[in-house]
């Protein structure tokens, strides 16, 4: 039969297993990061069946292999190496997506339900947009920008190489938010915020550390 040979691991783990036997369920590898030029999959074509014989010498008719389909979506290039194999190559850095029919790569990761035990910690090579709440104790890292539609509460860590924008407040003594460029928020309360270029506050900072 035809088959898809994935060159990346599509499985979301249950968590990181340190030597002491515990499982850190925050490290689930929710995002599958790929690089431009990286081969992500190979599609093998089905083969023709060969007839055989039974113990009496009678011919047993062959059954041909069954084909499978894999469509190239956004930012995926197909390369036909020969009649029996097709390669799928990422054309940009980003997150790999597979919906059962199509494989694609996106530079923007949108988390409509926030960051929690379902997603684990986020580590993404592009931009991250977070609409839902971020559970305390979780971390978000991005090579691009991070936008948070709500609040950032105590015990959350956000690190971005680009800008960080929080539409409401950043709060908590255990909270750390770091932007490589500009950090924007309405309020910073007790948290540590750092920016490589500018910190822009819409309202005020209270007992906070701004660097």
N, C-alpha and C positions, 0 to 999 in steps of 0.2 A: 504494500500500500504506500501511497504518498504520505509524507509526514513533514512536520515543521521541526527543525532542529534549532532551538533557541541558543544563542551565544551569550545570553545574559540570564540571570536567575530571576524568574518572575514570581517566586514564592515570597510572601511576606512572613517573616519568621515570627515565632511566638515571643521572642525577646533575646537579649544578650545573656549568655550563660557564663558568668565569671567562675573562677576555680573553686569558690566556696560552695558551689552547688545551687545557689539562688538563681532566679531568673529575673532580669531587669526588663519588665514588659514595656518600658518606655522606648527601648531600642528595637523597634520592629522592622526597620528598613522599609517603611511605607513607600518611599520614593525610589524609583529605579533610575539612577542618573546614568546618562550615556554621553559620550563625547562625539564631536563632529568627525566623520570618517570611520567611526566604530561600526563593525558588523554586528547586527543585533539578531539576525535570524537567517536560516537557510531553508528554502522550500525544496524538498525532494519530490520529483515526479514519480508516479506509480510505474511499475514495470509490468510487462506482458507476462502472463502465466505460461508455464511450460507443461504440456500434457505429460501424464505419467501412465503407469500400468498397475493393475492390481496383481494379486498373487497368481491369478490364472492367465496373466498376460493380456487381459483386456485393456484397451486404451481408456484412460480416465481423462475426460476433457479438462482443459485448463480454465481457471478463473483469473481474469486480469485484476491487477491491483486497483484499489479505489483511490481517486484523487482527493486532495484537500485544497482549500482555498485560503490565501492570505493576501489581502489587499494592502498596497502601500499608501498610507495616509500622508498627512502633513509632515514635511521635513524628513521623508524617507525616500531614498533612491533605490530602484531595483536594477540589478545587474544580472543579465542572463549569461552564465558561464558556459553552459552547453544545453542540450535538449533535456537534460535530466536534473538540472539544479538552477535555482535562482537565489541570488544574495540580496539582502535588505540592509542598506547602509544608512546610518543617521547622517544628516547634512548639517546639523547644528548641535551644540551642547544643550542639554535639557533633560526633561523627564520622559521616560518611555511609557506609552499607553497602549494597551491591547484589550479590545472589547470582544474578543472571540472571532472576529472577522478581519479587523483592520489594525495595523500597527502604525503608530505615529509618534512624533516627538514634539513636546511643547516647551517653550521658554518660560511660560507662566504657569505656576501651580496655584489653583484656586481651591481653598478648603472651606466649603460652605458650612460644614458642621464644626469647625474649629479644630483645635489640637487637643487630643485626648488619648485614652488607652486604645482606641480603635486605630489611630494613626501612629501613635508613638511619637518620639522626637522627630523633628523635620530637619533634614539636611539636603538642600537643593542647590543645583548649579545655576538657577535662574532667579526670576522674581517670584515672590510668594504673596498671595492675597488671602487674608484670613477674615471670614465673615462671622463665624461662630466664636464662642468663648474658648479661651486657652486655659486648660486645667493647670492648677498650681503644681509645680515640680517638673514641668515639661519645658523643652528648649526648642527654639527655631533658629536655624542657621541658613543663610542664603548668600550665594555669590553675587546676586543682584540686589534689588530693593525688597523691602518688606512693608506691606500695608496692613494695618489692623483696624477693622471697622468698629471695634468696641473698645474695651478697657484692657489694660495689662495689669493683672493683680499680683499679689505677693507670691514670691517663689518662682517666677517665670524668668527665663533667660532668652533674649533675642539678640542675635549678632548678624549684621548684614554688611557686605562689602560696599554696598551703595547706600541709598537713603532708607531711613525708617520713619514711617508716618503712623501715628496712633491717633485715631479720631477723637478719643476721649482722654482718660487719665492713665498715668503710669504710677503704680502705688506699691509699697511694701519694702521693708528693710532688706529682704532677701532677693529683691528684683534687680536684674541687671539688663540694661538695653544699650547696645553699642552699634553705632552707625559709622561706616567708613567715610561717609560724606555728611549729609545733613540729617538731623533728627528733629521731627516735628511732633508736638503733643499739646494738649490743652493745659494739663496739670501734671506736675511731677510731685509726688508726695512720698518722702522718705527713701525713694529708690536711688540707685546709682545709674546715671545715664552718661554716655560718652559719645562724642562725635569727632570725626576727623576734620570737619570744616565748621559747621554751625549747629547751634541748638536754638530752635525757634519755639517759644511757648506762647499759646494763645491767651493764657490766664496767669498762672503763678506757679512757683516752686516753693515747697514747704518742707523744711528739714531734709532736703535732698542734696545729693552730691552731683554736681554738673562739671564735666570735664570736656 
